[in-house]
Amino acid sequence: MPHETIRALKCFAGGQAYCLDIDQVLAIERSSRMRPNPAPAGPNGWIVRWGKRIPVYGLAERLGADARTENAEAIVVIDRANPWGMAV
């Protein structure tokens, strides 16, 4: 039986672990690069990368939590066609 290597990026949100396929990760950015969104709806903020304004959402929100992610340490940028960031 051949072995398949799986490479994953392990993140934590809301006290739970979540893994992303490393092949989907385009970049990992410092959270300090994010410009916050002052509006109560929409993304947590944006980062500028590759000349694009990329929306950033919180991993906890994406997993069903109510509050925005305020204390993220990093932003993982995924999706080559329409990049978006995830605060983790």
PDB file of N, CA, C and O in Angstrom, chain B, residues numbered from 101:
ATOM      1  N   MET B 101       0.848  -1.174   0.000  1.00  0.00           N
ATOM      2  CA  MET B 101       0.000   0.000   0.000  1.00  0.00           C
ATOM      3  C   MET B 101       0.896   1.240   0.000  1.00  0.00           C
ATOM      4  O   MET B 101       1.674   1.424   0.936  1.00  0.00           O
ATOM      5  N   PRO B 102       0.809   2.095  -1.024  1.00  0.00           N
ATOM      6  CA  PRO B 102       1.640   3.306  -1.059  1.00  0.00           C
ATOM      7  C   PRO B 102       1.174   4.324  -0.018  1.00  0.00           C
ATOM      8  O   PRO B 102      -0.006   4.397   0.325  1.00  0.00           O
ATOM      9  N   HIS B 103       2.119   5.092   0.463  1.00  0.00           N
ATOM     10  CA  HIS B 103       1.805   6.139   1.437  1.00  0.00           C
ATOM     11  C   HIS B 103       1.714   7.478   0.729  1.00  0.00           C
ATOM     12  O   HIS B 103       2.556   7.813  -0.104  1.00  0.00           O
ATOM     13  N   GLU B 104       0.703   8.226   1.064  1.00  0.00           N
ATOM     14  CA  GLU B 104       0.532   9.553   0.504  1.00  0.00           C
ATOM     15  C   GLU B 104       0.923  10.573   1.564  1.00  0.00           C
ATOM     16  O   GLU B 104       0.479  10.486   2.709  1.00  0.00           O
ATOM     17  N   THR B 105       1.744  11.526   1.189  1.00  0.00           N
ATOM     18  CA  THR B 105       2.139  12.578   2.114  1.00  0.00           C
ATOM     19  C   THR B 105       1.123  13.703   2.053  1.00  0.00           C
ATOM     20  O   THR B 105       0.798  14.202   0.975  1.00  0.00           O
ATOM     21  N   ILE B 106       0.631  14.094   3.203  1.00  0.00           N
ATOM     22  CA  ILE B 106      -0.304  15.207   3.289  1.00  0.00           C
ATOM     23  C   ILE B 106       0.385  16.317   4.064  1.00  0.00           C
ATOM     24  O   ILE B 106       0.852  16.106   5.184  1.00  0.00           O
ATOM     25  N   ARG B 107       0.445  17.486   3.472  1.00  0.00           N
ATOM     26  CA  ARG B 107       1.047  18.636   4.140  1.00  0.00           C
ATOM     27  C   ARG B 107      -0.074  19.588   4.529  1.00  0.00           C
ATOM     28  O   ARG B 107      -0.882  19.994   3.694  1.00  0.00           O
ATOM     29  N   ALA B 108      -0.108  19.936   5.804  1.00  0.00           N
ATOM     30  CA  ALA B 108      -1.190  20.785   6.304  1.00  0.00           C
ATOM     31  C   ALA B 108      -0.634  21.877   7.193  1.00  0.00           C
ATOM     32  O   ALA B 108       0.426  21.736   7.803  1.00  0.00           O
ATOM     33  N   LEU B 109      -1.380  22.974   7.249  1.00  0.00           N
ATOM     34  CA  LEU B 109      -1.080  24.081   8.146  1.00  0.00           C
ATOM     35  C   LEU B 109      -2.124  24.011   9.250  1.00  0.00           C
ATOM     36  O   LEU B 109      -3.321  24.115   8.982  1.00  0.00           O
ATOM     37  N   LYS B 110      -1.675  23.835  10.497  1.00  0.00           N
ATOM     38  CA  LYS B 110      -2.585  23.691  11.630  1.00  0.00           C
ATOM     39  C   LYS B 110      -2.794  25.049  12.284  1.00  0.00           C
ATOM     40  O   LYS B 110      -1.834  25.720  12.663  1.00  0.00           O
ATOM     41  N   CYS B 111      -4.050  25.445  12.415  1.00  0.00           N
ATOM     42  CA  CYS B 111      -4.429  26.723  13.019  1.00  0.00           C
ATOM     43  C   CYS B 111      -5.362  26.447  14.187  1.00  0.00           C
ATOM     44  O   CYS B 111      -5.945  25.367  14.286  1.00  0.00           O
ATOM     45  N   PHE B 112      -5.497  27.426  15.070  1.00  0.00           N
ATOM     46  CA  PHE B 112      -6.393  27.291  16.213  1.00  0.00           C
ATOM     47  C   PHE B 112      -7.374  28.452  16.240  1.00  0.00           C
ATOM     48  O   PHE B 112      -7.005  29.599  15.988  1.00  0.00           O
ATOM     49  N   ALA B 113      -8.614  28.143  16.546  1.00  0.00           N
ATOM     50  CA  ALA B 113      -9.656  29.167  16.664  1.00  0.00           C
ATOM     51  C   ALA B 113     -10.736  28.645  17.590  1.00  0.00           C
ATOM     52  O   ALA B 113     -11.179  27.504  17.460  1.00  0.00           O
ATOM     53  N   GLY B 114     -11.152  29.469  18.512  1.00  0.00           N
ATOM     54  CA  GLY B 114     -12.211  29.074  19.430  1.00  0.00           C
ATOM     55  C   GLY B 114     -11.888  27.833  20.220  1.00  0.00           C
ATOM     56  O   GLY B 114     -12.783  27.058  20.558  1.00  0.00           O
ATOM     57  N   GLY B 115     -10.601  27.629  20.525  1.00  0.00           N
ATOM     58  CA  GLY B 115     -10.195  26.463  21.302  1.00  0.00           C
ATOM     59  C   GLY B 115     -10.146  25.167  20.518  1.00  0.00           C
ATOM     60  O   GLY B 115      -9.981  24.098  21.106  1.00  0.00           O
ATOM     61  N   GLN B 116     -10.288  25.238  19.198  1.00  0.00           N
ATOM     62  CA  GLN B 116     -10.259  24.039  18.370  1.00  0.00           C
ATOM     63  C   GLN B 116      -9.202  24.165  17.293  1.00  0.00           C
ATOM     64  O   GLN B 116      -8.875  25.266  16.851  1.00  0.00           O
ATOM     65  N   ALA B 117      -8.674  23.035  16.879  1.00  0.00           N
ATOM     66  CA  ALA B 117      -7.680  23.005  15.808  1.00  0.00           C
ATOM     67  C   ALA B 117      -8.383  22.862  14.461  1.00  0.00           C
ATOM     68  O   ALA B 117      -9.434  22.230  14.352  1.00  0.00           O
ATOM     69  N   TYR B 118      -7.780  23.463  13.442  1.00  0.00           N
ATOM     70  CA  TYR B 118      -8.309  23.406  12.092  1.00  0.00           C
ATOM     71  C   TYR B 118      -7.107  23.307  11.162  1.00  0.00           C
ATOM     72  O   TYR B 118      -6.132  24.037  11.336  1.00  0.00           O
ATOM     73  N   CYS B 119      -7.162  22.416  10.181  1.00  0.00           N
ATOM     74  CA  CYS B 119      -6.028  22.240   9.265  1.00  0.00           C
ATOM     75  C   CYS B 119      -6.414  22.672   7.858  1.00  0.00           C
ATOM     76  O   CYS B 119      -7.514  22.396   7.380  1.00  0.00           O
ATOM     77  N   LEU B 120      -5.478  23.358   7.209  1.00  0.00           N
ATOM     78  CA  LEU B 120      -5.643  23.788   5.825  1.00  0.00           C
ATOM     79  C   LEU B 120      -4.648  23.031   4.964  1.00  0.00           C
ATOM     80  O   LEU B 120      -3.511  22.806   5.378  1.00  0.00           O
ATOM     81  N   ASP B 121      -5.063  22.642   3.787  1.00  0.00           N
ATOM     82  CA  ASP B 121      -4.170  22.012   2.827  1.00  0.00           C
ATOM     83  C   ASP B 121      -3.110  23.039   2.446  1.00  0.00           C
ATOM     84  O   ASP B 121      -3.440  24.105   1.927  1.00  0.00           O
ATOM     85  N   ILE B 122      -1.858  22.733   2.694  1.00  0.00           N
ATOM     86  CA  ILE B 122      -0.775  23.700   2.463  1.00  0.00           C
ATOM     87  C   ILE B 122      -0.689  24.102   0.984  1.00  0.00           C
ATOM     88  O   ILE B 122      -0.178  25.176   0.667  1.00  0.00           O
ATOM     89  N   ASP B 123      -1.176  23.262   0.093  1.00  0.00           N
ATOM     90  CA  ASP B 123      -1.151  23.606  -1.334  1.00  0.00           C
ATOM     91  C   ASP B 123      -2.121  24.734  -1.674  1.00  0.00           C
ATOM     92  O   ASP B 123      -2.004  25.338  -2.741  1.00  0.00           O
ATOM     93  N   GLN B 124      -3.081  25.032  -0.788  1.00  0.00           N
ATOM     94  CA  GLN B 124      -4.025  26.123  -0.996  1.00  0.00           C
ATOM     95  C   GLN B 124      -3.524  27.445  -0.428  1.00  0.00           C
ATOM     96  O   GLN B 124      -4.097  28.499  -0.702  1.00  0.00           O
ATOM     97  N   VAL B 125      -2.454  27.390   0.362  1.00  0.00           N
ATOM     98  CA  VAL B 125      -1.928  28.585   1.022  1.00  0.00           C
ATOM     99  C   VAL B 125      -1.007  29.338   0.061  1.00  0.00           C
ATOM    100  O   VAL B 125      -0.021  28.790  -0.431  1.00  0.00           O
ATOM    101  N   LEU B 126      -1.342  30.595  -0.194  1.00  0.00           N
ATOM    102  CA  LEU B 126      -0.521  31.429  -1.069  1.00  0.00           C
ATOM    103  C   LEU B 126       0.533  32.201  -0.289  1.00  0.00           C
ATOM    104  O   LEU B 126       1.644  32.409  -0.778  1.00  0.00           O
ATOM    105  N   ALA B 127       0.187  32.629   0.933  1.00  0.00           N
ATOM    106  CA  ALA B 127       1.100  33.440   1.735  1.00  0.00           C
ATOM    107  C   ALA B 127       0.641  33.435   3.183  1.00  0.00           C
ATOM    108  O   ALA B 127      -0.518  33.151   3.486  1.00  0.00           O
ATOM    109  N   ILE B 128       1.571  33.753   4.066  1.00  0.00           N
ATOM    110  CA  ILE B 128       1.258  33.978   5.478  1.00  0.00           C
ATOM    111  C   ILE B 128       1.788  35.364   5.802  1.00  0.00           C
ATOM    112  O   ILE B 128       2.975  35.641   5.626  1.00  0.00           O
ATOM    113  N   GLU B 129       0.906  36.231   6.275  1.00  0.00           N
ATOM    114  CA  GLU B 129       1.237  37.626   6.540  1.00  0.00           C
ATOM    115  C   GLU B 129       1.102  37.934   8.027  1.00  0.00           C
ATOM    116  O   GLU B 129       0.374  37.249   8.746  1.00  0.00           O
ATOM    117  N   ARG B 130       1.799  38.958   8.481  1.00  0.00           N
ATOM    118  CA  ARG B 130       1.629  39.435   9.851  1.00  0.00           C
ATOM    119  C   ARG B 130       0.281  40.126   9.964  1.00  0.00           C
ATOM    120  O   ARG B 130      -0.140  40.842   9.056  1.00  0.00           O
ATOM    121  N   SER B 131      -0.389  39.906  11.083  1.00  0.00           N
ATOM    122  CA  SER B 131      -1.699  40.535  11.271  1.00  0.00           C
ATOM    123  C   SER B 131      -1.592  42.051  11.353  1.00  0.00           C
ATOM    124  O   SER B 131      -2.570  42.756  11.098  1.00  0.00           O
ATOM    125  N   SER B 132      -0.416  42.560  11.705  1.00  0.00           N
ATOM    126  CA  SER B 132      -0.236  44.015  11.779  1.00  0.00           C
ATOM    127  C   SER B 132      -0.360  44.690  10.413  1.00  0.00           C
ATOM    128  O   SER B 132      -0.513  45.909  10.342  1.00  0.00           O
ATOM    129  N   ARG B 133      -0.296  43.919   9.334  1.00  0.00           N
ATOM    130  CA  ARG B 133      -0.448  44.482   7.987  1.00  0.00           C
ATOM    131  C   ARG B 133      -1.909  44.726   7.622  1.00  0.00           C
ATOM    132  O   ARG B 133      -2.194  45.386   6.623  1.00  0.00           O
ATOM    133  N   MET B 134      -2.834  44.203   8.420  1.00  0.00           N
ATOM    134  CA  MET B 134      -4.246  44.334   8.099  1.00  0.00           C
ATOM    135  C   MET B 134      -4.763  45.725   8.451  1.00  0.00           C
ATOM    136  O   MET B 134      -4.485  46.254   9.527  1.00  0.00           O
ATOM    137  N   ARG B 135      -5.514  46.300   7.530  1.00  0.00           N
ATOM    138  CA  ARG B 135      -6.230  47.552   7.783  1.00  0.00           C
ATOM    139  C   ARG B 135      -7.626  47.179   8.240  1.00  0.00           C
ATOM    140  O   ARG B 135      -8.383  46.582   7.474  1.00  0.00           O
ATOM    141  N   PRO B 136      -7.988  47.520   9.483  1.00  0.00           N
ATOM    142  CA  PRO B 136      -9.285  47.094  10.029  1.00  0.00           C
ATOM    143  C   PRO B 136     -10.473  47.704   9.284  1.00  0.00           C
ATOM    144  O   PRO B 136     -10.394  48.810   8.749  1.00  0.00           O
ATOM    145  N   ASN B 137     -11.558  46.962   9.266  1.00  0.00           N
ATOM    146  CA  ASN B 137     -12.815  47.432   8.708  1.00  0.00           C
ATOM    147  C   ASN B 137     -13.619  48.037   9.866  1.00  0.00           C
ATOM    148  O   ASN B 137     -13.971  47.314  10.798  1.00  0.00           O
ATOM    149  N   PRO B 138     -13.919  49.335   9.834  1.00  0.00           N
ATOM    150  CA  PRO B 138     -14.665  49.951  10.929  1.00  0.00           C
ATOM    151  C   PRO B 138     -16.149  49.573  10.952  1.00  0.00           C
ATOM    152  O   PRO B 138     -16.817  49.749  11.971  1.00  0.00           O
ATOM    153  N   ALA B 139     -16.665  49.057   9.839  1.00  0.00           N
ATOM    154  CA  ALA B 139     -18.076  48.691   9.759  1.00  0.00           C
ATOM    155  C   ALA B 139     -18.333  47.391  10.533  1.00  0.00           C
ATOM    156  O   ALA B 139     -17.458  46.526  10.597  1.00  0.00           O
ATOM    157  N   PRO B 140     -19.523  47.251  11.116  1.00  0.00           N
ATOM    158  CA  PRO B 140     -19.822  46.040  11.881  1.00  0.00           C
ATOM    159  C   PRO B 140     -20.044  44.795  11.009  1.00  0.00           C
ATOM    160  O   PRO B 140     -20.002  43.672  11.512  1.00  0.00           O
ATOM    161  N   ALA B 141     -20.275  44.990   9.721  1.00  0.00           N
ATOM    162  CA  ALA B 141     -20.492  43.864   8.812  1.00  0.00           C
ATOM    163  C   ALA B 141     -19.353  43.787   7.801  1.00  0.00           C
ATOM    164  O   ALA B 141     -18.606  44.748   7.619  1.00  0.00           O
ATOM    165  N   GLY B 142     -19.230  42.657   7.159  1.00  0.00           N
ATOM    166  CA  GLY B 142     -18.198  42.480   6.145  1.00  0.00           C
ATOM    167  C   GLY B 142     -16.949  41.864   6.730  1.00  0.00           C
ATOM    168  O   GLY B 142     -16.977  41.319   7.834  1.00  0.00           O
ATOM    169  N   PRO B 143     -15.855  41.947   5.998  1.00  0.00           N
ATOM    170  CA  PRO B 143     -14.609  41.341   6.477  1.00  0.00           C
ATOM    171  C   PRO B 143     -14.062  42.074   7.697  1.00  0.00           C
ATOM    172  O   PRO B 143     -14.451  43.207   7.983  1.00  0.00           O
ATOM    173  N   ASN B 144     -13.162  41.416   8.406  1.00  0.00           N
ATOM    174  CA  ASN B 144     -12.485  42.049   9.549  1.00  0.00           C
ATOM    175  C   ASN B 144     -11.634  43.228   9.083  1.00  0.00           C
ATOM    176  O   ASN B 144     -11.443  44.196   9.819  1.00  0.00           O
ATOM    177  N   GLY B 145     -11.134  43.138   7.870  1.00  0.00           N
ATOM    178  CA  GLY B 145     -10.289  44.181   7.315  1.00  0.00           C
ATOM    179  C   GLY B 145      -9.715  43.731   5.984  1.00  0.00           C
ATOM    180  O   GLY B 145     -10.244  42.820   5.348  1.00  0.00           O
ATOM    181  N   TRP B 146      -8.621  44.379   5.561  1.00  0.00           N
ATOM    182  CA  TRP B 146      -7.993  44.079   4.287  1.00  0.00           C
ATOM    183  C   TRP B 146      -6.480  44.162   4.421  1.00  0.00           C
ATOM    184  O   TRP B 146      -5.949  44.888   5.261  1.00  0.00           O
ATOM    185  N   ILE B 147      -5.808  43.408   3.580  1.00  0.00           N
ATOM    186  CA  ILE B 147      -4.372  43.580   3.410  1.00  0.00           C
ATOM    187  C   ILE B 147      -4.142  43.828   1.920  1.00  0.00           C
ATOM    188  O   ILE B 147      -4.946  43.423   1.080  1.00  0.00           O
ATOM    189  N   VAL B 148      -3.052  44.488   1.611  1.00  0.00           N
ATOM    190  CA  VAL B 148      -2.697  44.722   0.216  1.00  0.00           C
ATOM    191  C   VAL B 148      -1.535  43.806  -0.121  1.00  0.00           C
ATOM    192  O   VAL B 148      -0.490  43.838   0.530  1.00  0.00           O
ATOM    193  N   ARG B 149      -1.729  42.990  -1.148  1.00  0.00           N
ATOM    194  CA  ARG B 149      -0.693  42.056  -1.586  1.00  0.00           C
ATOM    195  C   ARG B 149      -0.853  41.859  -3.077  1.00  0.00           C
ATOM    196  O   ARG B 149      -1.981  41.763  -3.560  1.00  0.00           O
ATOM    197  N   TRP B 150       0.225  41.795  -3.817  1.00  0.00           N
ATOM    198  CA  TRP B 150       0.219  41.625  -5.268  1.00  0.00           C
ATOM    199  C   TRP B 150      -0.597  42.714  -5.957  1.00  0.00           C
ATOM    200  O   TRP B 150      -1.204  42.476  -7.001  1.00  0.00           O
ATOM    201  N   GLY B 151      -0.608  43.915  -5.366  1.00  0.00           N
ATOM    202  CA  GLY B 151      -1.348  45.025  -5.937  1.00  0.00           C
ATOM    203  C   GLY B 151      -2.855  44.900  -5.785  1.00  0.00           C
ATOM    204  O   GLY B 151      -3.604  45.640  -6.422  1.00  0.00           O
ATOM    205  N   LYS B 152      -3.313  43.967  -4.942  1.00  0.00           N
ATOM    206  CA  LYS B 152      -4.741  43.749  -4.739  1.00  0.00           C
ATOM    207  C   LYS B 152      -5.116  44.034  -3.294  1.00  0.00           C
ATOM    208  O   LYS B 152      -4.308  43.857  -2.382  1.00  0.00           O
ATOM    209  N   ARG B 153      -6.329  44.469  -3.101  1.00  0.00           N
ATOM    210  CA  ARG B 153      -6.896  44.655  -1.764  1.00  0.00           C
ATOM    211  C   ARG B 153      -7.617  43.348  -1.418  1.00  0.00           C
ATOM    212  O   ARG B 153      -8.655  43.034  -2.001  1.00  0.00           O
ATOM    213  N   ILE B 154      -7.065  42.593  -0.471  1.00  0.00           N
ATOM    214  CA  ILE B 154      -7.548  41.256  -0.155  1.00  0.00           C
ATOM    215  C   ILE B 154      -8.353  41.282   1.139  1.00  0.00           C
ATOM    216  O   ILE B 154      -7.829  41.694   2.174  1.00  0.00           O
ATOM    217  N   PRO B 155      -9.621  40.850   1.105  1.00  0.00           N
ATOM    218  CA  PRO B 155     -10.426  40.838   2.328  1.00  0.00           C
ATOM    219  C   PRO B 155      -9.921  39.774   3.293  1.00  0.00           C
ATOM    220  O   PRO B 155      -9.467  38.703   2.888  1.00  0.00           O
ATOM    221  N   VAL B 156     -10.012  40.099   4.591  1.00  0.00           N
ATOM    222  CA  VAL B 156      -9.566  39.174   5.640  1.00  0.00           C
ATOM    223  C   VAL B 156     -10.751  38.877   6.557  1.00  0.00           C
ATOM    224  O   VAL B 156     -11.422  39.786   7.047  1.00  0.00           O
ATOM    225  N   TYR B 157     -10.991  37.596   6.775  1.00  0.00           N
ATOM    226  CA  TYR B 157     -12.061  37.131   7.655  1.00  0.00           C
ATOM    227  C   TYR B 157     -11.431  36.335   8.796  1.00  0.00           C
ATOM    228  O   TYR B 157     -10.330  35.805   8.648  1.00  0.00           O
ATOM    229  N   GLY B 158     -12.116  36.248   9.922  1.00  0.00           N
ATOM    230  CA  GLY B 158     -11.622  35.469  11.044  1.00  0.00           C
ATOM    231  C   GLY B 158     -11.958  33.997  10.883  1.00  0.00           C
ATOM    232  O   GLY B 158     -13.057  33.645  10.456  1.00  0.00           O
ATOM    233  N   LEU B 159     -10.998  33.133  11.231  1.00  0.00           N
ATOM    234  CA  LEU B 159     -11.249  31.695  11.160  1.00  0.00           C
ATOM    235  C   LEU B 159     -12.410  31.306  12.073  1.00  0.00           C
ATOM    236  O   LEU B 159     -13.256  30.497  11.691  1.00  0.00           O
ATOM    237  N   ALA B 160     -12.454  31.873  13.262  1.00  0.00           N
ATOM    238  CA  ALA B 160     -13.535  31.545  14.199  1.00  0.00           C
ATOM    239  C   ALA B 160     -14.897  31.887  13.594  1.00  0.00           C
ATOM    240  O   ALA B 160     -15.850  31.119  13.726  1.00  0.00           O
ATOM    241  N   GLU B 161     -14.984  33.031  12.935  1.00  0.00           N
ATOM    242  CA  GLU B 161     -16.241  33.420  12.269  1.00  0.00           C
ATOM    243  C   GLU B 161     -16.620  32.414  11.196  1.00  0.00           C
ATOM    244  O   GLU B 161     -17.777  32.006  11.098  1.00  0.00           O
ATOM    245  N   ARG B 162     -15.651  32.019  10.401  1.00  0.00           N
ATOM    246  CA  ARG B 162     -15.900  31.078   9.308  1.00  0.00           C
ATOM    247  C   ARG B 162     -16.367  29.727   9.830  1.00  0.00           C
ATOM    248  O   ARG B 162     -17.051  28.981   9.130  1.00  0.00           O
ATOM    249  N   LEU B 163     -15.990  29.421  11.071  1.00  0.00           N
ATOM    250  CA  LEU B 163     -16.401  28.151  11.673  1.00  0.00           C
ATOM    251  C   LEU B 163     -17.690  28.278  12.467  1.00  0.00           C
ATOM    252  O   LEU B 163     -18.117  27.319  13.110  1.00  0.00           O
ATOM    253  N   GLY B 164     -18.329  29.475  12.431  1.00  0.00           N
ATOM    254  CA  GLY B 164     -19.623  29.649  13.050  1.00  0.00           C
ATOM    255  C   GLY B 164     -19.655  30.453  14.334  1.00  0.00           C
ATOM    256  O   GLY B 164     -20.724  30.587  14.929  1.00  0.00           O
ATOM    257  N   ALA B 165     -18.533  30.995  14.792  1.00  0.00           N
ATOM    258  CA  ALA B 165     -18.536  31.833  15.994  1.00  0.00           C
ATOM    259  C   ALA B 165     -19.138  33.190  15.650  1.00  0.00           C
ATOM    260  O   ALA B 165     -19.150  33.584  14.484  1.00  0.00           O
ATOM    261  N   ASP B 166     -19.630  33.896  16.641  1.00  0.00           N
ATOM    262  CA  ASP B 166     -20.285  35.181  16.409  1.00  0.00           C
ATOM    263  C   ASP B 166     -19.329  36.359  16.324  1.00  0.00           C
ATOM    264  O   ASP B 166     -19.504  37.236  15.479  1.00  0.00           O
ATOM    265  N   ALA B 167     -18.333  36.392  17.176  1.00  0.00           N
ATOM    266  CA  ALA B 167     -17.473  37.575  17.293  1.00  0.00           C
ATOM    267  C   ALA B 167     -16.378  37.593  16.229  1.00  0.00           C
ATOM    268  O   ALA B 167     -15.932  36.552  15.747  1.00  0.00           O
ATOM    269  N   ARG B 168     -15.964  38.800  15.880  1.00  0.00           N
ATOM    270  CA  ARG B 168     -14.822  38.964  14.979  1.00  0.00           C
ATOM    271  C   ARG B 168     -13.538  38.576  15.699  1.00  0.00           C
ATOM    272  O   ARG B 168     -13.442  38.673  16.922  1.00  0.00           O
ATOM    273  N   THR B 169     -12.570  38.143  14.933  1.00  0.00           N
ATOM    274  CA  THR B 169     -11.276  37.792  15.496  1.00  0.00           C
ATOM    275  C   THR B 169     -10.488  39.072  15.731  1.00  0.00           C
ATOM    276  O   THR B 169     -10.133  39.766  14.778  1.00  0.00           O
ATOM    277  N   GLU B 170     -10.215  39.389  16.979  1.00  0.00           N
ATOM    278  CA  GLU B 170      -9.512  40.627  17.319  1.00  0.00           C
ATOM    279  C   GLU B 170      -8.037  40.404  17.636  1.00  0.00           C
ATOM    280  O   GLU B 170      -7.230  41.323  17.495  1.00  0.00           O
ATOM    281  N   ASN B 171      -7.678  39.203  18.061  1.00  0.00           N
ATOM    282  CA  ASN B 171      -6.314  38.958  18.522  1.00  0.00           C
ATOM    283  C   ASN B 171      -5.540  38.002  17.623  1.00  0.00           C
ATOM    284  O   ASN B 171      -4.715  37.231  18.113  1.00  0.00           O
ATOM    285  N   ALA B 172      -5.785  38.037  16.350  1.00  0.00           N
ATOM    286  CA  ALA B 172      -5.084  37.153  15.423  1.00  0.00           C
ATOM    287  C   ALA B 172      -3.604  37.511  15.371  1.00  0.00           C
ATOM    288  O   ALA B 172      -3.227  38.677  15.487  1.00  0.00           O
ATOM    289  N   GLU B 173      -2.785  36.498  15.197  1.00  0.00           N
ATOM    290  CA  GLU B 173      -1.344  36.709  15.086  1.00  0.00           C
ATOM    291  C   GLU B 173      -0.881  36.708  13.640  1.00  0.00           C
ATOM    292  O   GLU B 173       0.124  37.329  13.295  1.00  0.00           O
ATOM    293  N   ALA B 174      -1.624  36.006  12.804  1.00  0.00           N
ATOM    294  CA  ALA B 174      -1.214  35.892  11.407  1.00  0.00           C
ATOM    295  C   ALA B 174      -2.434  35.879  10.505  1.00  0.00           C
ATOM    296  O   ALA B 174      -3.562  35.662  10.950  1.00  0.00           O
ATOM    297  N   ILE B 175      -2.178  36.116   9.226  1.00  0.00           N
ATOM    298  CA  ILE B 175      -3.216  36.050   8.212  1.00  0.00           C
ATOM    299  C   ILE B 175      -2.739  35.075   7.151  1.00  0.00           C
ATOM    300  O   ILE B 175      -1.656  35.236   6.589  1.00  0.00           O
ATOM    301  N   VAL B 176      -3.546  34.069   6.880  1.00  0.00           N
ATOM    302  CA  VAL B 176      -3.237  33.081   5.858  1.00  0.00           C
ATOM    303  C   VAL B 176      -4.015  33.467   4.616  1.00  0.00           C
ATOM    304  O   VAL B 176      -5.239  33.592   4.667  1.00  0.00           O
ATOM    305  N   VAL B 177      -3.323  33.657   3.495  1.00  0.00           N
ATOM    306  CA  VAL B 177      -3.972  34.035   2.234  1.00  0.00           C
ATOM    307  C   VAL B 177      -4.149  32.775   1.401  1.00  0.00           C
ATOM    308  O   VAL B 177      -3.194  32.041   1.148  1.00  0.00           O
ATOM    309  N   ILE B 178      -5.400  32.535   0.974  1.00  0.00           N
ATOM    310  CA  ILE B 178      -5.691  31.346   0.180  1.00  0.00           C
ATOM    311  C   ILE B 178      -6.507  31.710  -1.057  1.00  0.00           C
ATOM    312  O   ILE B 178      -6.981  32.838  -1.189  1.00  0.00           O
ATOM    313  N   ASP B 179      -6.665  30.756  -1.950  1.00  0.00           N
ATOM    314  CA  ASP B 179      -7.474  30.827  -3.174  1.00  0.00           C
ATOM    315  C   ASP B 179      -6.790  31.667  -4.246  1.00  0.00           C
ATOM    316  O   ASP B 179      -6.783  32.896  -4.181  1.00  0.00           O
ATOM    317  N   ARG B 180      -6.231  31.001  -5.206  1.00  0.00           N
ATOM    318  CA  ARG B 180      -5.486  31.685  -6.274  1.00  0.00           C
ATOM    319  C   ARG B 180      -6.371  32.549  -7.168  1.00  0.00           C
ATOM    320  O   ARG B 180      -5.952  33.631  -7.579  1.00  0.00           O
ATOM    321  N   ALA B 181      -7.570  32.103  -7.473  1.00  0.00           N
ATOM    322  CA  ALA B 181      -8.443  32.851  -8.380  1.00  0.00           C
ATOM    323  C   ALA B 181      -8.973  34.125  -7.738  1.00  0.00           C
ATOM    324  O   ALA B 181      -8.937  35.189  -8.356  1.00  0.00           O
ATOM    325  N   ASN B 182      -9.459  34.034  -6.522  1.00  0.00           N
ATOM    326  CA  ASN B 182     -10.009  35.169  -5.781  1.00  0.00           C
ATOM    327  C   ASN B 182      -9.425  35.148  -4.374  1.00  0.00           C
ATOM    328  O   ASN B 182     -10.087  34.680  -3.447  1.00  0.00           O
ATOM    329  N   PRO B 183      -8.212  35.639  -4.191  1.00  0.00           N
ATOM    330  CA  PRO B 183      -7.566  35.502  -2.882  1.00  0.00           C
ATOM    331  C   PRO B 183      -8.338  36.194  -1.765  1.00  0.00           C
ATOM    332  O   PRO B 183      -8.929  37.258  -1.950  1.00  0.00           O
ATOM    333  N   TRP B 184      -8.313  35.554  -0.605  1.00  0.00           N
ATOM    334  CA  TRP B 184      -8.892  36.124   0.605  1.00  0.00           C
ATOM    335  C   TRP B 184      -8.038  35.644   1.767  1.00  0.00           C
ATOM    336  O   TRP B 184      -7.360  34.619   1.691  1.00  0.00           O
ATOM    337  N   GLY B 185      -8.093  36.409   2.835  1.00  0.00           N
ATOM    338  CA  GLY B 185      -7.265  36.091   3.994  1.00  0.00           C
ATOM    339  C   GLY B 185      -8.104  35.561   5.137  1.00  0.00           C
ATOM    340  O   GLY B 185      -9.296  35.849   5.252  1.00  0.00           O
ATOM    341  N   MET B 186      -7.448  34.779   5.978  1.00  0.00           N
ATOM    342  CA  MET B 186      -8.078  34.226   7.162  1.00  0.00           C
ATOM    343  C   MET B 186      -7.207  34.569   8.359  1.00  0.00           C
ATOM    344  O   MET B 186      -6.047  34.162   8.430  1.00  0.00           O
ATOM    345  N   ALA B 187      -7.771  35.319   9.299  1.00  0.00           N
ATOM    346  CA  ALA B 187      -7.044  35.703  10.511  1.00  0.00           C
ATOM    347  C   ALA B 187      -7.042  34.518  11.468  1.00  0.00           C
ATOM    348  O   ALA B 187      -8.092  33.993  11.838  1.00  0.00           O
ATOM    349  N   VAL B 188      -5.840  34.112  11.859  1.00  0.00           N
ATOM    350  CA  VAL B 188      -5.697  32.957  12.779  1.00  0.00           C
ATOM    351  C   VAL B 188      -4.789  33.332  13.937  1.00  0.00           C
ATOM    352  O   VAL B 188      -4.540  32.508  14.817  1.00  0.00           O
TER     353      VAL B 188
END
